[in-house]
Amino acid sequence: MKRDAHELIPVTQKRVTWQKNSDGIIKLTIWRNGLIEKYLCQSMNLPLKFDVDLDEFGSFVWQNMDGRQNIMEIIKLTKEKFGKKAEPVYKRVLAFMKQLLNNRLISLKKPKRKKKSKKKK
């Protein structure tokens, strides 16, 4: 992943809803709401949604993908929370996010660049 990629901000998709249980574990509900998905579900008698239970690590990362924090910030937070238990934290977080991205459960947005102020002469 390029250096600039760490500045990208993960954003959860609207087709994914989630709930946190009393233990802090996240259950994702993924809705098949695309036109083709709906058609295939109806024709093959499949449900329009399915659930995925995350583990403690995935639940923490998911909750921090709030559209404000970039990838590197989430990696740092994960390391602070789990310490050595999360090692290799860098690879784990990136692998998890890549899986979410490949399954279209998140997208990545570029951070807004701060405008440079022009100096008055």
DSSP file (Angstrom, degrees, kcal/mol; ACC not computed):
  #  RESIDUE AA STRUCTURE BP1 BP2  ACC     N-H-->O    O-->H-N    N-H-->O    O-->H-N    TCO  KAPPA ALPHA  PHI   PSI    X-CA   Y-CA   Z-CA
    1    1 A M              0   0    0      0, 0.0     5,-0.1     0, 0.0    93,-0.0   0.000 360.0 360.0 360.0 134.1    0.0    0.0    0.0
    2    2 A K    >>  -     0   0    0      1,-0.1     4,-0.7     3,-0.0     3,-0.6  -0.224 360.0-112.0 -66.3 158.0    1.4    3.4   -0.9
    3    3 A R  G >4 S+     0   0    0      1,-0.3     3,-1.3     2,-0.2     4,-0.3   0.905 118.5  53.7 -56.9 -44.0    2.3    5.9    1.8
    4    4 A D  G >4 S+     0   0    0      1,-0.3     3,-1.6     2,-0.2     4,-0.4   0.769  94.4  71.3 -64.0 -25.1   -0.6    8.2    0.7
    5    5 A A  G X4 S+     0   0    0     -3,-0.6     3,-1.4     1,-0.3    66,-0.3   0.802  85.7  65.9 -62.6 -28.1   -3.0    5.3    1.1
    6    6 A H  G << S+     0   0    0     -3,-1.3    66,-2.0    -4,-0.7    67,-0.3   0.706  95.4  58.6 -67.0 -17.9   -2.6    5.5    4.8
    7    7 A E  G <  S+     0   0    0     -3,-1.6    -1,-0.3    -4,-0.3    -2,-0.2   0.591  82.3 110.0 -85.4 -11.8   -4.3    8.8    4.7
    8    8 A L    <   -     0   0    0     -3,-1.4    63,-2.1    -4,-0.4   102,-0.2  -0.307  66.4-132.8 -64.8 149.7   -7.4    7.4    3.1
    9    9 A I  E     -A  109   0A   0    100,-3.0   100,-2.4    61,-0.2     2,-0.2  -0.918  11.9-136.8-111.0 116.8  -10.5    7.3    5.2
   10   10 A P  E     -A  108   0A   0      0, 0.0    57,-1.1     0, 0.0     2,-0.4  -0.528  21.4-169.4 -73.1 137.2  -12.6    4.1    5.4
   11   11 A V  E     -AB 107  66A   0     96,-2.9    96,-2.4    -2,-0.2    55,-0.1  -0.994  20.0-125.5-129.2 128.4  -16.3    4.7    5.2
   12   12 A T  E     -A  106   0A   0     53,-0.6    94,-0.3    -2,-0.4     2,-0.2  -0.442  31.5-113.8 -72.4 147.4  -18.9    2.0    5.9
   13   13 A Q    >   -     0   0    0     92,-2.3     3,-1.5    -2,-0.1    -1,-0.1  -0.481  13.5-124.4 -83.7 152.0  -21.5    1.4    3.1
   14   14 A K  T 3  S+     0   0    0      1,-0.3    -1,-0.1    -2,-0.2    91,-0.1   0.732 107.4  67.1 -67.5 -22.8  -25.2    2.2    3.5
   15   15 A R  T 3  S+     0   0    0     15,-0.1    16,-2.8     1,-0.1     2,-0.5   0.517  92.1  75.4 -77.2  -1.7  -26.2   -1.4    2.6
   16   16 A V  E <   +C   30   0B   0     -3,-1.5     2,-0.3    14,-0.2    14,-0.2  -0.947  59.7 179.3-113.9 121.2  -24.5   -2.5    5.8
   17   17 A T  E     -C   29   0B   0     12,-2.5    12,-3.3    -2,-0.5     2,-0.3  -0.797  10.5-165.1-110.1 160.8  -26.2   -2.0    9.2
   18   18 A W  E     -C   28   0B   0     -2,-0.3     2,-0.3    10,-0.2    10,-0.2  -0.991  15.0-162.6-149.5 156.3  -24.8   -3.1   12.5
   19   19 A Q  E     -C   27   0B   0      8,-1.7     8,-2.7    -2,-0.3     2,-0.5  -0.981  15.6-139.9-135.4 147.1  -25.5   -3.7   16.1
   20   20 A K  E     -C   26   0B   0     -2,-0.3     6,-0.2     6,-0.2     2,-0.1  -0.928  18.6-146.1-108.7 130.0  -23.3   -4.1   19.1
   21   21 A N    >   -     0   0    0      4,-2.6     3,-2.0    -2,-0.5    -1,-0.0  -0.241  37.8 -88.3 -84.9-178.9  -24.1   -6.7   21.7
   22   22 A S  T 3  S+     0   0    0      1,-0.3    -1,-0.1     2,-0.1    -2,-0.0   0.706 127.8  55.9 -65.3 -19.9  -23.5   -6.4   25.4
   23   23 A D  T 3  S-     0   0    0      2,-0.1    -1,-0.3     0, 0.0     3,-0.1   0.426 120.1-107.6 -90.1   0.8  -20.0   -7.9   25.0
   24   24 A G  S <  S+     0   0    0     -3,-2.0     2,-0.3     1,-0.3    -2,-0.1   0.572  72.8 142.4  85.4   9.7  -19.1   -5.2   22.5
   25   25 A I        -     0   0    0     34,-0.0    -4,-2.6     1,-0.0     2,-0.4  -0.684  44.8-133.4 -88.6 137.8  -19.1   -7.6   19.6
   26   26 A I  E     -C   20   0B   0     29,-0.4    28,-2.7    -2,-0.3     2,-0.5  -0.721  12.2-161.6 -95.0 136.2  -20.5   -6.2   16.3
   27   27 A K  E     -CD  19  53B   0     -8,-2.7    -8,-1.7    -2,-0.4     2,-0.4  -0.978  13.8-152.9-113.0 118.3  -23.0   -8.1   14.1
   28   28 A L  E     -CD  18  52B   0     24,-3.2    24,-2.4    -2,-0.5     2,-0.5  -0.725   3.5-157.8 -88.8 138.0  -23.1   -6.8   10.5
   29   29 A T  E     -CD  17  51B   0    -12,-3.3   -12,-2.5    -2,-0.4     2,-0.6  -0.979  10.5-160.2-114.0 118.5  -26.3   -7.1    8.5
   30   30 A I  E     -CD  16  50B   0     20,-3.2    20,-1.7    -2,-0.5     2,-0.4  -0.882   5.2-152.0-106.1 119.6  -25.5   -7.0    4.8
   31   31 A W  E     - D   0  49B   0    -16,-2.8     2,-1.3    -2,-0.6    18,-0.3  -0.745  10.5-145.3 -94.9 132.7  -28.5   -6.1    2.5
   32   32 A R        +     0   0    0     16,-3.6     9,-0.1    -2,-0.4    -1,-0.0  -0.739  44.5 146.4 -92.3  86.2  -28.6   -7.3   -1.0
   33   33 A N        +     0   0    0     -2,-1.3    -1,-0.2     4,-0.1     2,-0.1   0.324  24.8 111.7-113.5   8.0  -30.3   -4.2   -2.4
   34   34 A G  S  > S-     0   0    0     -3,-0.1     4,-3.0     1,-0.1     5,-0.3  -0.472  77.7-113.6 -75.4 156.1  -28.9   -3.9   -5.9
   35   35 A L  H  > S+     0   0    0      1,-0.2     4,-2.0     2,-0.2     5,-0.1   0.916 117.2  41.7 -57.6 -47.7  -31.3   -4.5   -8.7
   36   36 A I  H  > S+     0   0    0      2,-0.2     4,-2.8     1,-0.2     5,-0.2   0.904 113.9  53.1 -68.2 -41.3  -29.5   -7.6   -9.9
   37   37 A E  H  > S+     0   0    0      1,-0.2     4,-2.7     2,-0.2    -2,-0.2   0.930 110.0  47.9 -59.4 -45.7  -29.0   -8.9   -6.4
   38   38 A K  H  X S+     0   0    0     -4,-3.0     4,-2.4     2,-0.2    -1,-0.2   0.920 112.2  49.2 -61.4 -43.9  -32.7   -8.6   -5.6
   39   39 A Y  H  X S+     0   0    0     -4,-2.0     4,-2.7    -5,-0.3     5,-0.2   0.941 112.9  46.6 -61.4 -47.8  -33.6  -10.3   -8.8
   40   40 A L  H  X S+     0   0    0     -4,-2.8     4,-2.2     1,-0.2    -2,-0.2   0.894 111.5  52.0 -63.0 -40.3  -31.2  -13.2   -8.2
   41   41 A C  H  <>S+     0   0    0     -4,-2.7     5,-2.8    -5,-0.2     4,-0.4   0.916 112.9  45.0 -62.4 -42.7  -32.4  -13.5   -4.5
   42   42 A Q  H ><5S+     0   0    0     -4,-2.4     3,-0.6     3,-0.2    -2,-0.2   0.919 115.5  46.1 -67.6 -43.0  -36.0  -13.8   -5.6
   43   43 A S  H 3<5S+     0   0    0     -4,-2.7    -1,-0.2     1,-0.2    -2,-0.2   0.803 121.2  37.6 -73.0 -27.4  -35.3  -16.2   -8.5
   44   44 A M  T 3<5S-     0   0    0     -4,-2.2    -1,-0.2    -5,-0.2    -2,-0.2   0.282 109.8-118.4-106.0  10.2  -33.1  -18.5   -6.3
   45   45 A N  T < 5 +     0   0    0     -3,-0.6    -3,-0.2    -4,-0.4    -4,-0.1   0.904  61.0 151.2  55.8  47.0  -35.2  -18.1   -3.2
   46   46 A L      < -     0   0    0     -5,-2.8    -1,-0.2    -6,-0.2    -2,-0.1  -0.763  50.8 -98.6-104.9 153.3  -32.3  -16.5   -1.2
   47   47 A P        -     0   0    0      0, 0.0    -1,-0.1     0, 0.0    -5,-0.0  -0.365  21.9-131.1 -68.7 151.8  -32.7  -14.0    1.7
   48   48 A L  S    S+     0   0    0    -17,-0.1   -16,-3.6    -7,-0.1     2,-0.3   0.495  89.9  31.2 -80.7  -3.7  -32.3  -10.3    0.9
   49   49 A K  E     -D   31   0B   0    -18,-0.3     2,-0.3   -16,-0.0   -18,-0.2  -0.978  62.7-168.7-146.9 159.2  -29.9   -9.9    3.8
   50   50 A F  E     -D   30   0B   0    -20,-1.7   -20,-3.2    -2,-0.3     2,-0.3  -0.985  18.4-127.0-147.6 156.5  -27.4  -12.0    5.8
   51   51 A D  E     -D   29   0B   0     -2,-0.3     2,-0.4   -22,-0.2   -22,-0.2  -0.766  13.9-168.5-108.1 147.6  -25.5  -11.5    9.0
   52   52 A V  E     -D   28   0B   0    -24,-2.4   -24,-3.2    -2,-0.3     2,-0.5  -0.990  12.9-148.0-133.7 124.7  -21.8  -11.6    9.8
   53   53 A D  E     -D   27   0B   0     -2,-0.4   -26,-0.2   -26,-0.2     2,-0.2  -0.824  15.8-151.5 -93.1 125.4  -20.5  -11.7   13.4
   54   54 A L        -     0   0    0    -28,-2.7     2,-0.1    -2,-0.5   -28,-0.0  -0.535  13.1-121.0 -88.5 159.9  -17.2   -9.9   13.9
   55   55 A D     >  -     0   0    0     -2,-0.2     4,-2.6   -30,-0.1   -29,-0.4  -0.272  41.0 -87.1 -86.4-176.2  -14.6  -10.9   16.5
   56   56 A E  H  > S+     0   0    0      2,-0.2     4,-1.9     1,-0.2     5,-0.1   0.907 128.8  47.1 -59.8 -44.0  -13.3   -8.4   19.2
   57   57 A F  H  > S+     0   0    0      2,-0.2     4,-2.2     1,-0.2    -1,-0.2   0.950 114.6  44.8 -63.9 -52.4  -10.6   -7.1   16.9
   58   58 A G  H  > S+     0   0    0      1,-0.2     4,-2.9     2,-0.2    -2,-0.2   0.861 110.8  55.4 -61.6 -37.0  -12.9   -6.6   13.9
   59   59 A S  H  X S+     0   0    0     -4,-2.6     4,-2.2     2,-0.2    -1,-0.2   0.910 108.6  47.5 -62.9 -42.7  -15.6   -5.0   16.0
   60   60 A F  H  X S+     0   0    0     -4,-1.9     4,-1.2    -5,-0.2    -2,-0.2   0.937 114.2  45.8 -64.4 -47.1  -13.1   -2.4   17.3
   61   61 A V  H >X S+     0   0    0     -4,-2.2     3,-0.6     1,-0.2     4,-0.6   0.929 111.6  52.8 -62.2 -45.4  -11.8   -1.6   13.8
   62   62 A W  H >< S+     0   0    0     -4,-2.9     3,-1.4     1,-0.2    -1,-0.2   0.917 107.0  51.7 -57.3 -45.5  -15.4   -1.4   12.4
   63   63 A Q  H 3< S+     0   0    0     -4,-2.2    -1,-0.2     1,-0.3    -2,-0.2   0.771 108.0  53.1 -64.7 -25.1  -16.5    1.0   15.1
   64   64 A N  H << S+     0   0    0     -4,-1.2     2,-1.8    -3,-0.6     5,-0.4   0.501  82.4  89.8 -90.2  -3.9  -13.6    3.3   14.3
   65   65 A M    <<  +     0   0    0     -3,-1.4   -53,-0.6    -4,-0.6    -1,-0.2  -0.560  50.5 141.7 -87.4  72.1  -14.3    3.4   10.6
   66   66 A D  B    S-B   11   0A   0     -2,-1.8    -1,-0.2   -55,-0.1   -55,-0.1   0.295  74.2-103.0-100.9   7.1  -16.5    6.4   11.2
   67   67 A G  S    S+     0   0    0    -57,-1.1   -56,-0.1     2,-0.3    -2,-0.1   0.494 111.6  71.1  83.9   2.2  -15.7    8.5    8.1
   68   68 A R  S    S+     0   0    0     -4,-0.2     2,-0.3   -58,-0.1    -3,-0.1   0.681  81.1  70.2-116.8 -33.7  -13.4   10.8   10.1
   69   69 A Q  S    S-     0   0    0     -5,-0.4    -2,-0.3   -59,-0.2    -1,-0.1  -0.689  72.3-136.1 -94.5 139.1  -10.3    8.7   11.0
   70   70 A N     >  -     0   0    0     -2,-0.3     4,-2.1   -61,-0.2   -61,-0.2  -0.323  32.0 -96.2 -86.0 174.8   -7.8    7.6    8.4
   71   71 A I  H  > S+     0   0    0    -63,-2.1     4,-2.3   -66,-0.3   -64,-0.2   0.900 122.7  50.6 -58.8 -44.9   -6.3    4.1    8.1
   72   72 A M  H  > S+     0   0    0    -66,-2.0     4,-2.3     1,-0.2    -1,-0.2   0.887 108.9  51.8 -64.2 -38.3   -3.1    5.0   10.0
   73   73 A E  H  > S+     0   0    0    -67,-0.3     4,-2.4     2,-0.2    -1,-0.2   0.896 109.9  49.6 -63.7 -39.8   -5.1    6.5   12.9
   74   74 A I  H  X S+     0   0    0     -4,-2.1     4,-2.3     2,-0.2    -2,-0.2   0.889 109.4  51.8 -67.2 -38.8   -7.2    3.3   13.1
   75   75 A I  H  X S+     0   0    0     -4,-2.3     4,-2.2     2,-0.2    -2,-0.2   0.927 110.9  48.1 -61.7 -44.3   -4.0    1.2   13.2
   76   76 A K  H  X S+     0   0    0     -4,-2.3     4,-2.3     1,-0.2    -2,-0.2   0.914 111.7  49.2 -63.3 -43.8   -2.6    3.3   16.0
   77   77 A L  H  X S+     0   0    0     -4,-2.4     4,-2.4     1,-0.2    -1,-0.2   0.895 110.6  51.1 -61.9 -40.3   -5.9    3.1   18.0
   78   78 A T  H  X S+     0   0    0     -4,-2.3     4,-2.7     2,-0.2     5,-0.4   0.904 109.8  49.3 -64.7 -41.6   -5.9   -0.7   17.5
   79   79 A K  H  X S+     0   0    0     -4,-2.2     4,-2.2     1,-0.2    -2,-0.2   0.904 111.6  49.4 -64.4 -40.9   -2.4   -1.0   18.8
   80   80 A E  H  < S+     0   0    0     -4,-2.3    -2,-0.2     1,-0.2    -1,-0.2   0.905 115.9  43.2 -63.1 -41.6   -3.2    1.1   21.8
   81   81 A K  H  < S+     0   0    0     -4,-2.4    -2,-0.2    -5,-0.2    -1,-0.2   0.920 129.7  21.7 -71.7 -45.8   -6.3   -0.9   22.6
   82   82 A F  H >< S-     0   0    0     -4,-2.7     3,-1.6     1,-0.2    -3,-0.2   0.626  81.8-173.4-105.1 -16.4   -4.9   -4.5   22.0
   83   83 A G  G >< S-     0   0    0     -4,-2.2     3,-1.6    -5,-0.4     4,-0.3  -0.286  72.3  -7.2  58.6-137.2   -1.1   -4.1   22.4
   84   84 A K  G >  S+     0   0    0      1,-0.3     3,-1.3     2,-0.2    -1,-0.3   0.735 125.4  74.6 -65.0 -22.7    0.9   -7.2   21.5
   85   85 A K  G <  S+     0   0    0     -3,-1.6    -1,-0.3     1,-0.3    -2,-0.2   0.775  97.3  48.2 -60.6 -26.0   -2.4   -9.2   21.2
   86   86 A A  G <  S+     0   0    0     -3,-1.6    -1,-0.3    -7,-0.1     6,-0.3   0.503  90.8 161.8 -93.6  -5.2   -3.0   -7.4   17.9
   87   87 A E    <   +     0   0    0     -3,-1.3    -3,-0.0     1,-0.3     0, 0.0  -0.367  64.5  37.7 -67.7 140.9    0.4   -8.0   16.4
   88   88 A P  S  > S+     0   0    0      0, 0.0     4,-2.5     0, 0.0    -1,-0.3   0.084  83.1 163.3 -80.1 102.1    1.2   -7.8   13.6
   89   89 A V  H  >  +     0   0    0      1,-0.2     4,-2.7     2,-0.2     5,-0.3   0.846  68.8  54.6 -59.4 -41.2   -1.4   -5.0   13.9
   90   90 A Y  H  > S+     0   0    0      1,-0.2     4,-2.1     2,-0.2    -1,-0.2   0.954 114.1  40.2 -59.0 -51.8   -0.4   -3.2   10.7
   91   91 A K  H  > S+     0   0    0      1,-0.2     4,-2.6     2,-0.2    -2,-0.2   0.880 115.2  52.8 -65.8 -39.0   -0.9   -6.3    8.5
   92   92 A R  H  X S+     0   0    0     -4,-2.5     4,-2.3    -6,-0.3    -2,-0.2   0.935 111.2  44.3 -65.1 -46.4   -4.0   -7.4   10.4
   93   93 A V  H  X S+     0   0    0     -4,-2.7     4,-2.7     1,-0.2     5,-0.2   0.933 115.7  47.8 -65.1 -44.8   -5.9   -4.1   10.0
   94   94 A L  H  X S+     0   0    0     -4,-2.1     4,-2.5    -5,-0.3    -1,-0.2   0.901 112.0  49.6 -63.8 -40.1   -4.9   -3.8    6.4
   95   95 A A  H  X S+     0   0    0     -4,-2.6     4,-2.1     2,-0.2    -1,-0.2   0.912 112.4  48.1 -64.0 -41.8   -6.0   -7.4    5.6
   96   96 A F  H  X S+     0   0    0     -4,-2.3     4,-2.3     2,-0.2    -2,-0.2   0.934 113.6  46.4 -63.6 -46.6   -9.3   -6.8    7.4
   97   97 A M  H  X S+     0   0    0     -4,-2.7     4,-2.7     1,-0.2    -2,-0.2   0.881 110.3  53.6 -65.2 -37.4  -10.0   -3.6    5.5
   98   98 A K  H  X S+     0   0    0     -4,-2.5     4,-2.8    -5,-0.2    -1,-0.2   0.908 108.9  49.4 -62.8 -41.1   -8.9   -5.1    2.2
   99   99 A Q  H  X S+     0   0    0     -4,-2.1     4,-1.5     2,-0.2    -2,-0.2   0.921 112.5  47.2 -63.5 -43.9  -11.5   -7.9    2.8
  100  100 A L  H  <>S+     0   0    0     -4,-2.3     5,-3.1     1,-0.2     6,-0.8   0.901 113.6  48.4 -63.5 -40.7  -14.2   -5.4    3.6
  101  101 A L  H ><5S+     0   0    0     -4,-2.7     3,-1.6     1,-0.2    -2,-0.2   0.915 109.3  51.7 -66.3 -44.2  -13.3   -3.3    0.6
  102  102 A N  H 3<5S+     0   0    0     -4,-2.8    -1,-0.2     1,-0.3    -2,-0.2   0.806 111.8  47.7 -63.2 -29.5  -13.3   -6.3   -1.8
  103  103 A N  T 3<5S-     0   0    0     -4,-1.5    -1,-0.3    -5,-0.2    -2,-0.2   0.279 114.9-118.7 -94.2  10.3  -16.7   -7.3   -0.5
  104  104 A R  T < 5S+     0   0    0     -3,-1.6    -3,-0.2     2,-0.1    -2,-0.1   0.830  78.1 125.7  56.4  37.7  -18.0   -3.7   -1.0
  105  105 A L  S   <S+     0   0    0     -5,-3.1   -92,-2.3    -6,-0.1     2,-0.3   0.633  76.6  21.3 -95.4 -18.2  -18.7   -3.2    2.7
  106  106 A I  E     -A   12   0A   0     -6,-0.8     2,-0.3   -94,-0.3   -94,-0.2  -0.927  65.8-155.7-137.0 164.6  -16.6   -0.1    2.9
  107  107 A S  E     -A   11   0A   0    -96,-2.4   -96,-2.9    -2,-0.3     2,-0.5  -0.888  18.5-125.9-130.8 167.7  -15.2    2.5    0.6
  108  108 A L  E     -A   10   0A   0     -2,-0.3     2,-0.3   -98,-0.2  -100,-0.1  -0.959  22.4-168.5-118.3 132.4  -12.2    4.7    0.9
  109  109 A K  E     -A    9   0A   0   -100,-2.4  -100,-3.0    -2,-0.5   -42,-0.0  -0.893  25.1-112.8-119.1 152.4  -12.3    8.5    0.5
  110  110 A K        -     0   0    0     -2,-0.3  -102,-0.1  -102,-0.2     2,-0.1  -0.548  37.9-109.5 -77.2 143.3   -9.5   11.0    0.2
  111  111 A P        -     0   0    0      0, 0.0     2,-0.4     0, 0.0    -1,-0.1  -0.394  36.4-101.6 -69.6 151.9   -9.1   13.4    3.1
  112  112 A K        -     0   0    0     -2,-0.1     2,-0.3     1,-0.1     0, 0.0  -0.599  38.3-129.0 -73.2 129.8  -10.0   16.9    2.5
  113  113 A R        -     0   0    0     -2,-0.4     2,-0.3     1,-0.1    -1,-0.1  -0.614  18.1-119.4 -81.0 136.6   -6.9   18.9    2.0
  114  114 A K        -     0   0    0     -2,-0.3     2,-0.3     1,-0.1    -1,-0.1  -0.596  30.9-118.0 -74.9 133.6   -6.5   22.0    4.0
  115  115 A K        -     0   0    0     -2,-0.3     2,-0.4     1,-0.1    -1,-0.1  -0.528  25.1-121.3 -74.0 135.0   -6.2   25.1    1.9
  116  116 A K        -     0   0    0     -2,-0.3     2,-0.3     1,-0.1    -1,-0.1  -0.603  26.6-125.8 -76.1 132.3   -3.0   26.9    2.1
  117  117 A S        -     0   0    0     -2,-0.4     2,-0.4     1,-0.1    -1,-0.1  -0.602  20.6-123.5 -80.6 138.8   -3.5   30.5    3.3
  118  118 A K        -     0   0    0     -2,-0.3     2,-0.3     1,-0.1    -1,-0.1  -0.657  23.9-123.9 -83.5 132.9   -2.0   33.1    1.0
  119  119 A K        -     0   0    0     -2,-0.4     2,-0.3     1,-0.1    -1,-0.1  -0.568  21.7-128.5 -77.6 136.8    0.4   35.4    2.8
  120  120 A K              0   0    0     -2,-0.3    -1,-0.1     1,-0.1     0, 0.0  -0.658 360.0 360.0 -85.3 140.6   -0.4   39.1    2.5
  121  121 A K              0   0    0     -2,-0.3    -1,-0.1     0, 0.0    -2,-0.0   0.426 360.0 360.0 -99.4 360.0    2.4   41.3    1.3
